[in-house]
Amino acid sequence: MLTPRAEDFPRWHQDVTNETGPADNGPVRGTMVIRPYGYGLRERTQRETGARIKAAGADNAYFPLFIPSPA
């Protein structure tokens, strides 16, 4: 059973990811391994979001992902 989205969005997102299988938890805490069809969904989302950003007259930006070192 899925956690209600309005109740706990992060848990709902994890539930959906676990149920649909576009990604698995990675070997390092807090990472994910994205499967090919999951990556395709990511690419489509990126294209469509990028087009909306540009249509609004804004510039898109990319920020690197920082992974904390284990303590």
mmCIF file as Biopython writes it, N, C-alpha, C and O atoms, coordinates in Angstrom:
data_model
#
loop_
_atom_site.group_PDB
_atom_site.id
_atom_site.type_symbol
_atom_site.label_atom_id
_atom_site.label_alt_id
_atom_site.label_comp_id
_atom_site.label_asym_id
_atom_site.label_entity_id
_atom_site.label_seq_id
_atom_site.pdbx_PDB_ins_code
_atom_site.Cartn_x
_atom_site.Cartn_y
_atom_site.Cartn_z
_atom_site.occupancy
_atom_site.B_iso_or_equiv
_atom_site.auth_seq_id
_atom_site.auth_asym_id
_atom_site.pdbx_PDB_model_num
ATOM 1   N N  . MET A ? 1  ? 0.846  -1.179 0.000   1.0 0.0 1  A 1 
ATOM 2   C CA . MET A ? 1  ? 0.000  0.000  0.000   1.0 0.0 1  A 1 
ATOM 3   C C  . MET A ? 1  ? 0.891  1.241  0.000   1.0 0.0 1  A 1 
ATOM 4   O O  . MET A ? 1  ? 1.884  1.302  0.725   1.0 0.0 1  A 1 
ATOM 5   N N  . LEU A ? 2  ? 0.531  2.217  -0.811  1.0 0.0 2  A 1 
ATOM 6   C CA . LEU A ? 2  ? 1.304  3.449  -0.899  1.0 0.0 2  A 1 
ATOM 7   C C  . LEU A ? 2  ? 0.953  4.415  0.229   1.0 0.0 2  A 1 
ATOM 8   O O  . LEU A ? 2  ? -0.204 4.544  0.627   1.0 0.0 2  A 1 
ATOM 9   N N  . THR A ? 3  ? 1.973  5.082  0.726   1.0 0.0 3  A 1 
ATOM 10  C CA . THR A ? 3  ? 1.759  6.166  1.685   1.0 0.0 3  A 1 
ATOM 11  C C  . THR A ? 3  ? 1.023  7.280  0.947   1.0 0.0 3  A 1 
ATOM 12  O O  . THR A ? 3  ? 1.409  7.607  -0.175  1.0 0.0 3  A 1 
ATOM 13  N N  . PRO A ? 4  ? -0.016 7.875  1.522   1.0 0.0 4  A 1 
ATOM 14  C CA . PRO A ? 4  ? -0.702 8.980  0.846   1.0 0.0 4  A 1 
ATOM 15  C C  . PRO A ? 4  ? 0.271  10.136 0.557   1.0 0.0 4  A 1 
ATOM 16  O O  . PRO A ? 4  ? 1.041  10.549 1.424   1.0 0.0 4  A 1 
ATOM 17  N N  . ARG A ? 5  ? 0.216  10.636 -0.661  1.0 0.0 5  A 1 
ATOM 18  C CA . ARG A ? 5  ? 1.111  11.713 -1.106  1.0 0.0 5  A 1 
ATOM 19  C C  . ARG A ? 5  ? 1.010  12.944 -0.219  1.0 0.0 5  A 1 
ATOM 20  O O  . ARG A ? 5  ? 2.028  13.538 0.139   1.0 0.0 5  A 1 
ATOM 21  N N  . ALA A ? 6  ? -0.209 13.332 0.138   1.0 0.0 6  A 1 
ATOM 22  C CA . ALA A ? 6  ? -0.409 14.529 0.964   1.0 0.0 6  A 1 
ATOM 23  C C  . ALA A ? 6  ? 0.099  14.334 2.394   1.0 0.0 6  A 1 
ATOM 24  O O  . ALA A ? 6  ? 0.400  15.304 3.090   1.0 0.0 6  A 1 
ATOM 25  N N  . GLU A ? 7  ? 0.191  13.082 2.823   1.0 0.0 7  A 1 
ATOM 26  C CA . GLU A ? 7  ? 0.617  12.793 4.191   1.0 0.0 7  A 1 
ATOM 27  C C  . GLU A ? 7  ? 2.139  12.868 4.358   1.0 0.0 7  A 1 
ATOM 28  O O  . GLU A ? 7  ? 2.642  13.435 5.328   1.0 0.0 7  A 1 
ATOM 29  N N  . ASP A ? 8  ? 2.863  12.284 3.393   1.0 0.0 8  A 1 
ATOM 30  C CA . ASP A ? 8  ? 4.325  12.225 3.501   1.0 0.0 8  A 1 
ATOM 31  C C  . ASP A ? 8  ? 4.901  12.074 2.097   1.0 0.0 8  A 1 
ATOM 32  O O  . ASP A ? 8  ? 5.089  10.959 1.611   1.0 0.0 8  A 1 
ATOM 33  N N  . PHE A ? 9  ? 5.182  13.216 1.443   1.0 0.0 9  A 1 
ATOM 34  C CA . PHE A ? 9  ? 5.630  13.183 0.055   1.0 0.0 9  A 1 
ATOM 35  C C  . PHE A ? 9  ? 6.903  12.372 -0.144  1.0 0.0 9  A 1 
ATOM 36  O O  . PHE A ? 9  ? 6.941  11.552 -1.061  1.0 0.0 9  A 1 
ATOM 37  N N  . PRO A ? 10 ? 7.961  12.555 0.671   1.0 0.0 10 A 1 
ATOM 38  C CA . PRO A ? 10 ? 9.171  11.750 0.451   1.0 0.0 10 A 1 
ATOM 39  C C  . PRO A ? 10 ? 8.925  10.243 0.552   1.0 0.0 10 A 1 
ATOM 40  O O  . PRO A ? 10 ? 9.466  9.469  -0.238  1.0 0.0 10 A 1 
ATOM 41  N N  . ARG A ? 11 ? 8.115  9.831  1.518   1.0 0.0 11 A 1 
ATOM 42  C CA . ARG A ? 11 ? 7.809  8.400  1.667   1.0 0.0 11 A 1 
ATOM 43  C C  . ARG A ? 11 ? 6.981  7.914  0.487   1.0 0.0 11 A 1 
ATOM 44  O O  . ARG A ? 11 ? 7.210  6.815  -0.020  1.0 0.0 11 A 1 
ATOM 45  N N  . TRP A ? 12 ? 6.008  8.730  0.037   1.0 0.0 12 A 1 
ATOM 46  C CA . TRP A ? 12 ? 5.194  8.386  -1.131  1.0 0.0 12 A 1 
ATOM 47  C C  . TRP A ? 12 ? 6.083  8.187  -2.353  1.0 0.0 12 A 1 
ATOM 48  O O  . TRP A ? 12 ? 5.927  7.216  -3.093  1.0 0.0 12 A 1 
ATOM 49  N N  . HIS A ? 13 ? 7.019  9.117  -2.558  1.0 0.0 13 A 1 
ATOM 50  C CA . HIS A ? 13 ? 7.934  9.025  -3.709  1.0 0.0 13 A 1 
ATOM 51  C C  . HIS A ? 13 ? 8.750  7.735  -3.640  1.0 0.0 13 A 1 
ATOM 52  O O  . HIS A ? 13 ? 8.912  7.049  -4.650  1.0 0.0 13 A 1 
ATOM 53  N N  . GLN A ? 14 ? 9.259  7.407  -2.466  1.0 0.0 14 A 1 
ATOM 54  C CA . GLN A ? 14 ? 10.022 6.162  -2.307  1.0 0.0 14 A 1 
ATOM 55  C C  . GLN A ? 14 ? 9.141  4.945  -2.551  1.0 0.0 14 A 1 
ATOM 56  O O  . GLN A ? 14 ? 9.586  3.975  -3.165  1.0 0.0 14 A 1 
ATOM 57  N N  . ASP A ? 15 ? 7.900  4.982  -2.081  1.0 0.0 15 A 1 
ATOM 58  C CA . ASP A ? 15 ? 6.963  3.874  -2.316  1.0 0.0 15 A 1 
ATOM 59  C C  . ASP A ? 15 ? 6.720  3.677  -3.814  1.0 0.0 15 A 1 
ATOM 60  O O  . ASP A ? 15 ? 6.756  2.551  -4.309  1.0 0.0 15 A 1 
ATOM 61  N N  . VAL A ? 16 ? 6.473  4.773  -4.529  1.0 0.0 16 A 1 
ATOM 62  C CA . VAL A ? 16 ? 6.222  4.691  -5.973  1.0 0.0 16 A 1 
ATOM 63  C C  . VAL A ? 16 ? 7.455  4.145  -6.684  1.0 0.0 16 A 1 
ATOM 64  O O  . VAL A ? 16 ? 7.337  3.290  -7.561  1.0 0.0 16 A 1 
ATOM 65  N N  . THR A ? 17 ? 8.627  4.628  -6.313  1.0 0.0 17 A 1 
ATOM 66  C CA . THR A ? 17 ? 9.862  4.143  -6.928  1.0 0.0 17 A 1 
ATOM 67  C C  . THR A ? 17 ? 10.047 2.648  -6.677  1.0 0.0 17 A 1 
ATOM 68  O O  . THR A ? 17 ? 10.418 1.904  -7.585  1.0 0.0 17 A 1 
ATOM 69  N N  . ASN A ? 18 ? 9.793  2.216  -5.463  1.0 0.0 18 A 1 
ATOM 70  C CA . ASN A ? 18 ? 9.929  0.793  -5.142  1.0 0.0 18 A 1 
ATOM 71  C C  . ASN A ? 18 ? 8.923  -0.064 -5.901  1.0 0.0 18 A 1 
ATOM 72  O O  . ASN A ? 18 ? 9.258  -1.160 -6.351  1.0 0.0 18 A 1 
ATOM 73  N N  . GLU A ? 19 ? 7.692  0.427  -6.047  1.0 0.0 19 A 1 
ATOM 74  C CA . GLU A ? 19 ? 6.639  -0.345 -6.709  1.0 0.0 19 A 1 
ATOM 75  C C  . GLU A ? 19 ? 6.829  -0.427 -8.219  1.0 0.0 19 A 1 
ATOM 76  O O  . GLU A ? 19 ? 6.568  -1.470 -8.819  1.0 0.0 19 A 1 
ATOM 77  N N  . THR A ? 20 ? 7.282  0.665  -8.841  1.0 0.0 20 A 1 
ATOM 78  C CA . THR A ? 20 ? 7.362  0.716  -10.303 1.0 0.0 20 A 1 
ATOM 79  C C  . THR A ? 20 ? 8.721  0.292  -10.837 1.0 0.0 20 A 1 
ATOM 80  O O  . THR A ? 20 ? 8.825  -0.098 -12.001 1.0 0.0 20 A 1 
ATOM 81  N N  . GLY A ? 21 ? 9.761  0.356  -10.022 1.0 0.0 21 A 1 
ATOM 82  C CA . GLY A ? 21 ? 11.062 -0.157 -10.392 1.0 0.0 21 A 1 
ATOM 83  C C  . GLY A ? 21 ? 11.913 0.631  -11.369 1.0 0.0 21 A 1 
ATOM 84  O O  . GLY A ? 21 ? 12.756 0.021  -12.027 1.0 0.0 21 A 1 
ATOM 85  N N  . PRO A ? 22 ? 11.755 1.968  -11.518 1.0 0.0 22 A 1 
ATOM 86  C CA . PRO A ? 22 ? 12.640 2.688  -12.438 1.0 0.0 22 A 1 
ATOM 87  C C  . PRO A ? 22 ? 14.051 2.850  -11.878 1.0 0.0 22 A 1 
ATOM 88  O O  . PRO A ? 22 ? 14.980 3.198  -12.607 1.0 0.0 22 A 1 
ATOM 89  N N  . ALA A ? 23 ? 14.206 2.596  -10.583 1.0 0.0 23 A 1 
ATOM 90  C CA . ALA A ? 23 ? 15.519 2.728  -9.949  1.0 0.0 23 A 1 
ATOM 91  C C  . ALA A ? 23 ? 15.580 1.833  -8.723  1.0 0.0 23 A 1 
ATOM 92  O O  . ALA A ? 23 ? 14.561 1.459  -8.143  1.0 0.0 23 A 1 
ATOM 93  N N  . ASP A ? 24 ? 16.796 1.508  -8.353  1.0 0.0 24 A 1 
ATOM 94  C CA . ASP A ? 24 ? 17.044 0.739  -7.139  1.0 0.0 24 A 1 
ATOM 95  C C  . ASP A ? 24 ? 17.931 1.559  -6.230  1.0 0.0 24 A 1 
ATOM 96  O O  . ASP A ? 24 ? 18.631 2.461  -6.691  1.0 0.0 24 A 1 
ATOM 97  N N  . ASN A ? 25 ? 17.909 1.259  -4.949  1.0 0.0 25 A 1 
ATOM 98  C CA . ASN A ? 25 ? 18.844 1.911  -4.039  1.0 0.0 25 A 1 
ATOM 99  C C  . ASN A ? 25 ? 20.253 1.500  -4.419  1.0 0.0 25 A 1 
ATOM 100 O O  . ASN A ? 25 ? 20.509 0.336  -4.727  1.0 0.0 25 A 1 
ATOM 101 N N  . GLY A ? 26 ? 21.171 2.470  -4.395  1.0 0.0 26 A 1 
ATOM 102 C CA . GLY A ? 26 ? 22.556 2.203  -4.755  1.0 0.0 26 A 1 
ATOM 103 C C  . GLY A ? 26 ? 23.341 1.607  -3.607  1.0 0.0 26 A 1 
ATOM 104 O O  . GLY A ? 26 ? 22.833 1.481  -2.493  1.0 0.0 26 A 1 
ATOM 105 N N  . PRO A ? 27 ? 24.599 1.237  -3.885  1.0 0.0 27 A 1 
ATOM 106 C CA . PRO A ? 27 ? 25.425 0.622  -2.855  1.0 0.0 27 A 1 
ATOM 107 C C  . PRO A ? 27 ? 25.892 1.603  -1.778  1.0 0.0 27 A 1 
ATOM 108 O O  . PRO A ? 27 ? 26.315 1.191  -0.698  1.0 0.0 27 A 1 
ATOM 109 N N  . VAL A ? 28 ? 25.812 2.894  -2.078  1.0 0.0 28 A 1 
ATOM 110 C CA . VAL A ? 28 ? 26.203 3.929  -1.123  1.0 0.0 28 A 1 
ATOM 111 C C  . VAL A ? 28 ? 24.932 4.579  -0.595  1.0 0.0 28 A 1 
ATOM 112 O O  . VAL A ? 28 ? 24.030 4.906  -1.366  1.0 0.0 28 A 1 
ATOM 113 N N  . ARG A ? 29 ? 24.860 4.764  0.712   1.0 0.0 29 A 1 
ATOM 114 C CA . ARG A ? 29 ? 23.663 5.330  1.340   1.0 0.0 29 A 1 
ATOM 115 C C  . ARG A ? 29 ? 23.250 6.637  0.649   1.0 0.0 29 A 1 
ATOM 116 O O  . ARG A ? 29 ? 24.073 7.530  0.446   1.0 0.0 29 A 1 
ATOM 117 N N  . GLY A ? 30 ? 21.977 6.734  0.296   1.0 0.0 30 A 1 
ATOM 118 C CA . GLY A ? 30 ? 21.441 7.939  -0.318  1.0 0.0 30 A 1 
ATOM 119 C C  . GLY A ? 30 ? 21.594 7.996  -1.829  1.0 0.0 30 A 1 
ATOM 120 O O  . GLY A ? 30 ? 21.254 9.011  -2.438  1.0 0.0 30 A 1 
ATOM 121 N N  . THR A ? 31 ? 22.099 6.927  -2.455  1.0 0.0 31 A 1 
ATOM 122 C CA . THR A ? 31 ? 22.247 6.931  -3.908  1.0 0.0 31 A 1 
ATOM 123 C C  . THR A ? 31 ? 21.237 5.988  -4.536  1.0 0.0 31 A 1 
ATOM 124 O O  . THR A ? 31 ? 20.682 5.112  -3.872  1.0 0.0 31 A 1 
ATOM 125 N N  . MET A ? 32 ? 21.008 6.185  -5.838  1.0 0.0 32 A 1 
ATOM 126 C CA . MET A ? 32 ? 20.108 5.312  -6.586  1.0 0.0 32 A 1 
ATOM 127 C C  . MET A ? 32 ? 20.767 4.928  -7.896  1.0 0.0 32 A 1 
ATOM 128 O O  . MET A ? 32 ? 21.530 5.702  -8.474  1.0 0.0 32 A 1 
ATOM 129 N N  . VAL A ? 33 ? 20.464 3.726  -8.357  1.0 0.0 33 A 1 
ATOM 130 C CA . VAL A ? 33 ? 20.902 3.251  -9.659  1.0 0.0 33 A 1 
ATOM 131 C C  . VAL A ? 33 ? 19.658 3.295  -10.543 1.0 0.0 33 A 1 
ATOM 132 O O  . VAL A ? 33 ? 18.677 2.598  -10.281 1.0 0.0 33 A 1 
ATOM 133 N N  . ILE A ? 34 ? 19.705 4.114  -11.588 1.0 0.0 34 A 1 
ATOM 134 C CA . ILE A ? 34 ? 18.539 4.309  -12.451 1.0 0.0 34 A 1 
ATOM 135 C C  . ILE A ? 34 ? 18.587 3.306  -13.604 1.0 0.0 34 A 1 
ATOM 136 O O  . ILE A ? 34 ? 19.593 3.206  -14.307 1.0 0.0 34 A 1 
ATOM 137 N N  . ARG A ? 35 ? 17.505 2.571  -13.791 1.0 0.0 35 A 1 
ATOM 138 C CA . ARG A ? 35 ? 17.394 1.601  -14.885 1.0 0.0 35 A 1 
ATOM 139 C C  . ARG A ? 35 ? 17.169 2.347  -16.200 1.0 0.0 35 A 1 
ATOM 140 O O  . ARG A ? 35 ? 16.785 3.516  -16.191 1.0 0.0 35 A 1 
ATOM 141 N N  . PRO A ? 36 ? 17.408 1.672  -17.339 1.0 0.0 36 A 1 
ATOM 142 C CA . PRO A ? 36 ? 17.275 2.351  -18.635 1.0 0.0 36 A 1 
ATOM 143 C C  . PRO A ? 36 ? 15.926 3.044  -18.850 1.0 0.0 36 A 1 
ATOM 144 O O  . PRO A ? 36 ? 15.901 4.189  -19.299 1.0 0.0 36 A 1 
ATOM 145 N N  . TYR A ? 37 ? 14.802 2.381  -18.541 1.0 0.0 37 A 1 
ATOM 146 C CA . TYR A ? 37 ? 13.518 3.053  -18.773 1.0 0.0 37 A 1 
ATOM 147 C C  . TYR A ? 37 ? 13.300 4.184  -17.773 1.0 0.0 37 A 1 
ATOM 148 O O  . TYR A ? 37 ? 12.625 5.163  -18.091 1.0 0.0 37 A 1 
ATOM 149 N N  . GLY A ? 38 ? 13.856 4.067  -16.582 1.0 0.0 38 A 1 
ATOM 150 C CA . GLY A ? 38 ? 13.800 5.163  -15.618 1.0 0.0 38 A 1 
ATOM 151 C C  . GLY A ? 38 ? 14.595 6.357  -16.106 1.0 0.0 38 A 1 
ATOM 152 O O  . GLY A ? 38 ? 14.185 7.503  -15.917 1.0 0.0 38 A 1 
ATOM 153 N N  . TYR A ? 39 ? 15.739 6.090  -16.739 1.0 0.0 39 A 1 
ATOM 154 C CA . TYR A ? 39 ? 16.554 7.178  -17.283 1.0 0.0 39 A 1 
ATOM 155 C C  . TYR A ? 39 ? 15.826 7.839  -18.450 1.0 0.0 39 A 1 
ATOM 156 O O  . TYR A ? 39 ? 15.913 9.053  -18.633 1.0 0.0 39 A 1 
ATOM 157 N N  . GLY A ? 40 ? 15.112 7.043  -19.233 1.0 0.0 40 A 1 
ATOM 158 C CA . GLY A ? 40 ? 14.315 7.611  -20.329 1.0 0.0 40 A 1 
ATOM 159 C C  . GLY A ? 40 ? 13.243 8.559  -19.796 1.0 0.0 40 A 1 
ATOM 160 O O  . GLY A ? 40 ? 12.999 9.615  -20.380 1.0 0.0 40 A 1 
ATOM 161 N N  . LEU A ? 41 ? 12.603 8.183  -18.689 1.0 0.0 41 A 1 
ATOM 162 C CA . LEU A ? 41 ? 11.611 9.067  -18.063 1.0 0.0 41 A 1 
ATOM 163 C C  . LEU A ? 41 ? 12.277 10.361 -17.600 1.0 0.0 41 A 1 
ATOM 164 O O  . LEU A ? 41 ? 11.716 11.446 -17.756 1.0 0.0 41 A 1 
ATOM 165 N N  . ARG A ? 42 ? 13.477 10.239 -17.030 1.0 0.0 42 A 1 
ATOM 166 C CA . ARG A ? 42 ? 14.220 11.409 -16.569 1.0 0.0 42 A 1 
ATOM 167 C C  . ARG A ? 42 ? 14.553 12.325 -17.741 1.0 0.0 42 A 1 
ATOM 168 O O  . ARG A ? 42 ? 14.409 13.543 -17.633 1.0 0.0 42 A 1 
ATOM 169 N N  . GLU A ? 43 ? 14.999 11.751 -18.864 1.0 0.0 43 A 1 
ATOM 170 C CA . GLU A ? 43 ? 15.332 12.561 -20.036 1.0 0.0 43 A 1 
ATOM 171 C C  . GLU A ? 43 ? 14.109 13.303 -20.576 1.0 0.0 43 A 1 
ATOM 172 O O  . GLU A ? 43 ? 14.193 14.479 -20.929 1.0 0.0 43 A 1 
ATOM 173 N N  . ARG A ? 44 ? 12.979 12.608 -20.638 1.0 0.0 44 A 1 
ATOM 174 C CA . ARG A ? 44 ? 11.756 13.253 -21.130 1.0 0.0 44 A 1 
ATOM 175 C C  . ARG A ? 44 ? 11.330 14.385 -20.200 1.0 0.0 44 A 1 
ATOM 176 O O  . ARG A ? 44 ? 10.971 15.471 -20.656 1.0 0.0 44 A 1 
ATOM 177 N N  . THR A ? 45 ? 11.373 14.126 -18.901 1.0 0.0 45 A 1 
ATOM 178 C CA . THR A ? 45 ? 11.022 15.159 -17.923 1.0 0.0 45 A 1 
ATOM 179 C C  . THR A ? 45 ? 11.956 16.355 -18.060 1.0 0.0 45 A 1 
ATOM 180 O O  . THR A ? 45 ? 11.512 17.502 -18.001 1.0 0.0 45 A 1 
ATOM 181 N N  . GLN A ? 46 ? 13.236 16.094 -18.240 1.0 0.0 46 A 1 
ATOM 182 C CA . GLN A ? 46 ? 14.211 17.173 -18.388 1.0 0.0 46 A 1 
ATOM 183 C C  . GLN A ? 46 ? 13.930 18.000 -19.651 1.0 0.0 46 A 1 
ATOM 184 O O  . GLN A ? 46 ? 13.981 19.229 -19.609 1.0 0.0 46 A 1 
ATOM 185 N N  . ARG A ? 47 ? 13.633 17.332 -20.768 1.0 0.0 47 A 1 
ATOM 186 C CA . ARG A ? 47 ? 13.317 18.051 -22.014 1.0 0.0 47 A 1 
ATOM 187 C C  . ARG A ? 47 ? 12.094 18.947 -21.847 1.0 0.0 47 A 1 
ATOM 188 O O  . ARG A ? 47 ? 12.115 20.124 -22.207 1.0 0.0 47 A 1 
ATOM 189 N N  . GLU A ? 48 ? 11.023 18.364 -21.290 1.0 0.0 48 A 1 
ATOM 190 C CA . GLU A ? 48 ? 9.779  19.113 -21.162 1.0 0.0 48 A 1 
ATOM 191 C C  . GLU A ? 48 ? 9.900  20.254 -20.151 1.0 0.0 48 A 1 
ATOM 192 O O  . GLU A ? 48 ? 9.373  21.343 -20.381 1.0 0.0 48 A 1 
ATOM 193 N N  . THR A ? 49 ? 10.580 20.015 -19.050 1.0 0.0 49 A 1 
ATOM 194 C CA . THR A ? 49 ? 10.787 21.062 -18.055 1.0 0.0 49 A 1 
ATOM 195 C C  . THR A ? 49 ? 11.668 22.165 -18.622 1.0 0.0 49 A 1 
ATOM 196 O O  . THR A ? 49 ? 11.394 23.349 -18.426 1.0 0.0 49 A 1 
ATOM 197 N N  . GLY A ? 50 ? 12.741 21.771 -19.335 1.0 0.0 50 A 1 
ATOM 198 C CA . GLY A ? 50 ? 13.634 22.753 -19.954 1.0 0.0 50 A 1 
ATOM 199 C C  . GLY A ? 50 ? 12.894 23.638 -20.949 1.0 0.0 50 A 1 
ATOM 200 O O  . GLY A ? 50 ? 13.127 24.845 -21.004 1.0 0.0 50 A 1 
ATOM 201 N N  . ALA A ? 51 ? 12.005 23.041 -21.733 1.0 0.0 51 A 1 
ATOM 202 C CA . ALA A ? 51 ? 11.223 23.821 -22.699 1.0 0.0 51 A 1 
ATOM 203 C C  . ALA A ? 51 ? 10.317 24.821 -21.977 1.0 0.0 51 A 1 
ATOM 204 O O  . ALA A ? 51 ? 10.167 25.953 -22.438 1.0 0.0 51 A 1 
ATOM 205 N N  . ARG A ? 52 ? 9.719  24.429 -20.865 1.0 0.0 52 A 1 
ATOM 206 C CA . ARG A ? 52 ? 8.861  25.355 -20.106 1.0 0.0 52 A 1 
ATOM 207 C C  . ARG A ? 52 ? 9.678  26.493 -19.493 1.0 0.0 52 A 1 
ATOM 208 O O  . ARG A ? 52 ? 9.228  27.639 -19.458 1.0 0.0 52 A 1 
ATOM 209 N N  . ILE A ? 53 ? 10.859 26.177 -19.019 1.0 0.0 53 A 1 
ATOM 210 C CA . ILE A ? 53 ? 11.730 27.210 -18.442 1.0 0.0 53 A 1 
ATOM 211 C C  . ILE A ? 53 ? 12.096 28.233 -19.509 1.0 0.0 53 A 1 
ATOM 212 O O  . ILE A ? 53 ? 12.024 29.438 -19.271 1.0 0.0 53 A 1 
ATOM 213 N N  . LYS A ? 54 ? 12.488 27.752 -20.680 1.0 0.0 54 A 1 
ATOM 214 C CA . LYS A ? 54 ? 12.862 28.649 -21.775 1.0 0.0 54 A 1 
ATOM 215 C C  . LYS A ? 54 ? 11.664 29.459 -22.263 1.0 0.0 54 A 1 
ATOM 216 O O  . LYS A ? 54 ? 11.798 30.644 -22.570 1.0 0.0 54 A 1 
ATOM 217 N N  . ALA A ? 55 ? 10.489 28.822 -22.337 1.0 0.0 55 A 1 
ATOM 218 C CA . ALA A ? 55 ? 9.280  29.526 -22.776 1.0 0.0 55 A 1 
ATOM 219 C C  . ALA A ? 55 ? 8.913  30.648 -21.806 1.0 0.0 55 A 1 
ATOM 220 O O  . ALA A ? 55 ? 8.304  31.641 -22.205 1.0 0.0 55 A 1 
ATOM 221 N N  . ALA A ? 56 ? 9.280  30.493 -20.542 1.0 0.0 56 A 1 
ATOM 222 C CA . ALA A ? 56 ? 8.999  31.523 -19.541 1.0 0.0 56 A 1 
ATOM 223 C C  . ALA A ? 56 ? 10.037 32.645 -19.587 1.0 0.0 56 A 1 
ATOM 224 O O  . ALA A ? 56 ? 9.926  33.632 -18.859 1.0 0.0 56 A 1 
ATOM 225 N N  . GLY A ? 57 ? 11.049 32.489 -20.449 1.0 0.0 57 A 1 
ATOM 226 C CA . GLY A ? 57 ? 12.067 33.526 -20.583 1.0 0.0 57 A 1 
ATOM 227 C C  . GLY A ? 57 ? 13.190 33.431 -19.569 1.0 0.0 57 A 1 
ATOM 228 O O  . GLY A ? 57 ? 13.970 34.371 -19.412 1.0 0.0 57 A 1 
ATOM 229 N N  . ALA A ? 58 ? 13.278 32.305 -18.882 1.0 0.0 58 A 1 
ATOM 230 C CA . ALA A ? 58 ? 14.336 32.132 -17.878 1.0 0.0 58 A 1 
ATOM 231 C C  . ALA A ? 58 ? 15.459 31.270 -18.449 1.0 0.0 58 A 1 
ATOM 232 O O  . ALA A ? 58 ? 15.289 30.587 -19.459 1.0 0.0 58 A 1 
ATOM 233 N N  . ASP A ? 59 ? 16.594 31.318 -17.787 1.0 0.0 59 A 1 
ATOM 234 C CA . ASP A ? 59 ? 17.720 30.465 -18.166 1.0 0.0 59 A 1 
ATOM 235 C C  . ASP A ? 59 ? 17.746 29.244 -17.270 1.0 0.0 59 A 1 
ATOM 236 O O  . ASP A ? 59 ? 17.514 29.334 -16.064 1.0 0.0 59 A 1 
ATOM 237 N N  . ASN A ? 60 ? 18.029 28.111 -17.870 1.0 0.0 60 A 1 
ATOM 238 C CA . ASN A ? 60 ? 18.159 26.877 -17.111 1.0 0.0 60 A 1 
ATOM 239 C C  . ASN A ? 60 ? 19.543 26.846 -16.484 1.0 0.0 60 A 1 
ATOM 240 O O  . ASN A ? 60 ? 20.458 27.495 -16.990 1.0 0.0 60 A 1 
ATOM 241 N N  . ALA A ? 61 ? 19.715 26.120 -15.416 1.0 0.0 61 A 1 
ATOM 242 C CA . ALA A ? 61 ? 21.006 26.004 -14.748 1.0 0.0 61 A 1 
ATOM 243 C C  . ALA A ? 61 ? 21.204 24.569 -14.264 1.0 0.0 61 A 1 
ATOM 244 O O  . ALA A ? 61 ? 20.250 23.810 -14.089 1.0 0.0 61 A 1 
ATOM 245 N N  . TYR A ? 62 ? 22.446 24.232 -14.060 1.0 0.0 62 A 1 
ATOM 246 C CA . TYR A ? 62 ? 22.790 22.904 -13.552 1.0 0.0 62 A 1 
ATOM 247 C C  . TYR A ? 62 ? 23.692 23.083 -12.349 1.0 0.0 62 A 1 
ATOM 248 O O  . TYR A ? 62 ? 24.660 23.842 -12.396 1.0 0.0 62 A 1 
ATOM 249 N N  . PHE A ? 63 ? 23.377 22.393 -11.285 1.0 0.0 63 A 1 
ATOM 250 C CA . PHE A ? 63 ? 24.193 22.458 -10.087 1.0 0.0 63 A 1 
ATOM 251 C C  . PHE A ? 63 ? 24.729 21.061 -9.800  1.0 0.0 63 A 1 
ATOM 252 O O  . PHE A ? 63 ? 23.968 20.094 -9.807  1.0 0.0 63 A 1 
ATOM 253 N N  . PRO A ? 64 ? 26.020 20.945 -9.550  1.0 0.0 64 A 1 
ATOM 254 C CA . PRO A ? 64 ? 26.592 19.610 -9.307  1.0 0.0 64 A 1 
ATOM 255 C C  . PRO A ? 64 ? 26.023 18.974 -8.048  1.0 0.0 64 A 1 
ATOM 256 O O  . PRO A ? 64 ? 25.599 19.655 -7.114  1.0 0.0 64 A 1 
ATOM 257 N N  . LEU A ? 65 ? 26.028 17.663 -8.053  1.0 0.0 65 A 1 
ATOM 258 C CA . LEU A ? 65 ? 25.549 16.892 -6.917  1.0 0.0 65 A 1 
ATOM 259 C C  . LEU A ? 65 ? 26.704 16.663 -5.971  1.0 0.0 65 A 1 
ATOM 260 O O  . LEU A ? 65 ? 27.756 16.169 -6.376  1.0 0.0 65 A 1 
ATOM 261 N N  . PHE A ? 66 ? 26.518 17.014 -4.733  1.0 0.0 66 A 1 
ATOM 262 C CA . PHE A ? 66 ? 27.540 16.798 -3.732  1.0 0.0 66 A 1 
ATOM 263 C C  . PHE A ? 66 ? 27.145 15.600 -2.886  1.0 0.0 66 A 1 
ATOM 264 O O  . PHE A ? 66 ? 26.033 15.539 -2.361  1.0 0.0 66 A 1 
ATOM 265 N N  . ILE A ? 67 ? 28.054 14.654 -2.756  1.0 0.0 67 A 1 
ATOM 266 C CA . ILE A ? 67 ? 27.817 13.468 -1.932  1.0 0.0 67 A 1 
ATOM 267 C C  . ILE A ? 67 ? 28.686 13.603 -0.684  1.0 0.0 67 A 1 
ATOM 268 O O  . ILE A ? 67 ? 29.910 13.681 -0.788  1.0 0.0 67 A 1 
ATOM 269 N N  . PRO A ? 68 ? 28.067 13.631 0.487   1.0 0.0 68 A 1 
ATOM 270 C CA . PRO A ? 68 ? 28.869 13.791 1.697   1.0 0.0 68 A 1 
ATOM 271 C C  . PRO A ? 68 ? 29.757 12.593 1.966   1.0 0.0 68 A 1 
ATOM 272 O O  . PRO A ? 68 ? 29.397 11.453 1.671   1.0 0.0 68 A 1 
ATOM 273 N N  . SER A ? 69 ? 30.900 12.863 2.519   1.0 0.0 69 A 1 
ATOM 274 C CA . SER A ? 69 ? 31.832 11.809 2.900   1.0 0.0 69 A 1 
ATOM 275 C C  . SER A ? 69 ? 31.330 11.145 4.176   1.0 0.0 69 A 1 
ATOM 276 O O  . SER A ? 69 ? 30.873 11.831 5.091   1.0 0.0 69 A 1 
ATOM 277 N N  . PRO A ? 70 ? 31.411 9.799  4.248   1.0 0.0 70 A 1 
ATOM 278 C CA . PRO A ? 70 ? 30.959 9.135  5.472   1.0 0.0 70 A 1 
ATOM 279 C C  . PRO A ? 70 ? 31.831 9.567  6.662   1.0 0.0 70 A 1 
ATOM 280 O O  . PRO A ? 70 ? 33.045 9.726  6.530   1.0 0.0 70 A 1 
ATOM 281 N N  . ALA A ? 71 ? 31.210 9.748  7.790   1.0 0.0 71 A 1 
ATOM 282 C CA . ALA A ? 71 ? 31.952 10.210 8.985   1.0 0.0 71 A 1 
ATOM 283 C C  . ALA A ? 71 ? 32.598 9.051  9.701   1.0 0.0 71 A 1 
ATOM 284 O O  . ALA A ? 71 ? 33.259 9.246  10.721  1.0 0.0 71 A 1 
#
